[in-house]
Structure formats: C-alpha cells, structure tokens
Amino acid sequence: MPRPRFTFGISVSSPPRPELLSRGLSELHVRHVFIEMARPILASGWDVAYGGDIRRGGYTEALFDLVRTYNRRDLAGPERVSAYLHWPVWDEMTAKQRADLANVATLVRVDPATGIDASKAGAHDDLIAISRCVEAMRLRMEQEIDTRFVLGGQTSGQRGIIPGVVVEADLAIASGKPVYVAGGFGGAAGIVVAALRGEAPSALTAEYQRDHSPHYDRIDVRHDADFQLGAVVERLRVAGMAGLRNGLDEEENDRLAETDDADEVVALTLRGVHRLIGRTSERAHD
C-alpha cells in the first residue's frame, strides 16, 4: 500500500559563522543535515517544499542536485519537490532557467503581495515591498505543507523584521502543524528552542536587530518591531515544547533540540512522523 502524501516544509539557511565555529561546526555540517533529511523524505514517497531563491551554491540548488541523483521515477520527480519563489526572484529568472529547473521541481510562483506595484521604478530596491512579498510566500507555503522541519538560520540581516527561520517555525506552530526543531546547530533554530523553553532571546529584540541588521530601520519604518518580536517570543513561550505536536515525547524533543549528529536528527524526525502517520491510520480504521 502506498504511503499517504505528506509534505515537509524545510526551513534552513546557514547560522552565523562565529556561532558554528564555537560549536566546532561549519556550514558543511548544516548542508549535510539538510541533504540527509531530504533524502529519506523523498525515498519514503513523501514530498519536500522549500522557499527561497535560486542562488548559485545555495540550499535550493543543493536540493535540486539531490533530485537529479535519483534515476527511478517512483523515488523523486518534479511533482515531488516544490520550490516557492517570491517576487522578484521569479521575474529575475530567465525562461531557460525555469525550463531547466522544471525537470527537477515544481516552481511555485507567488504573486507580489497585495498593494505592491512590481512594475514601479525602483521596486526591486524597496526593502519593505520585498519583505512583504517574502511574507506572502511564507503564508502560501504554510497553507500547503503538512509539517515543518527547522534547521540553522541567520539571526540577523534578513529582509524582514524577524529572522526568516523563526517566522516559519512560528507560523507552523501557530497553525497547529507538527514542527521539528533541530537546534543543535544554533542560529535561528536555536533561538526558537530558547523561546520554546521560556527564555527571551536577545536576538528577538528590535535593539539587537537594529545593531546587527543593515538597513533595519528602513525595513521596520511602517511596523512596530518591538511589538512583533515580542509577540513571537510570547507565542513560542506559551506553546512550549509540547506545542510542537510532532509525535516525539519531551525527552526526544529535547534531544532533537540539542544534538548536532546528522543521523540522530534524521532518525528522531522520521520517528515522530511515522508515529503521527500511524495514529492517523489508526483513527481512519476506528
């Protein structure tokens, strides 16, 4: 019997390099976990969704390269990997680039956010407009995935008020979807773990972001950054580790939050998913 369709939204980017070095790690370790996580997801017949850009050497390209390594059509194909592209990423791609990538993934074009005039002169340099379009992409993706896997992530320098990986974890938890947080590599995932445990991470304050994110005042000019950051921290604190609803018990979630062993990250995550799917199957037969 084929496995039920199940779509993993993967949130990943490299944590700050000094933090990785302090843990005896490098960006290659994060990339290794990303690939080792995506591989069994695809091999199990489930789907992967990722939102970002098509930067050379980036995580999207690494995911596409993984898909290309599969030869059997039942293991992976364009319909199994969804790449969500916000404005202006889609517009900046050539028709040939889109055609080439259509062989390995479904490219999901997310329209500019409401009220954004993408044809306006200088629109590509409007940080607020781009931030809103990234937000629209995340909301679209959140509606179409079944679970979220969180790894690494920058803690400042993002295009919006809040680090992107934190936003995606917050959206998934708020919507009640299962979330797996691999916090042992630090970065934004580590911040999520700290907030879930009731701490108040300094990186989730407007003061920190203004000190560490270039042009931050240009981004939050129309927003109350302190309020939004505080609201995220409070939601994560109230949810706690139990709010991850991911099929893992407290001890297992604590281990996933702390380990930097790729095999253990994958094993714990898949253990939780199998439990959730097993429970769903049991209810369907009751």
Secondary structure, DSSP 8 states (H G I E B T S, - for coil): ------EEEEEEE---HHHHHHTT--HHHHHHHHHHHHHHHHHTT-EEEEES---TTSHHHHHHHHHHT--STTT--GGGEEEEE-TTHHHHS-HHHHHHHTTT-EEEE----TT--TTSTTGGG-HHHHHHHHHHHHHHHHHH-SEEEEEE--SS--SSSS-HHHHHHHHHHHTT--EEEEGGG-HHHHHHHHHHTT---GGGSHHHHHHHSTTHHHHGGGS-HHHHHHHHHHHHHHHTGGGG-SS--HHHHHHHHH---HHHHHHHHHHHHHHHHHHHHHHHH-
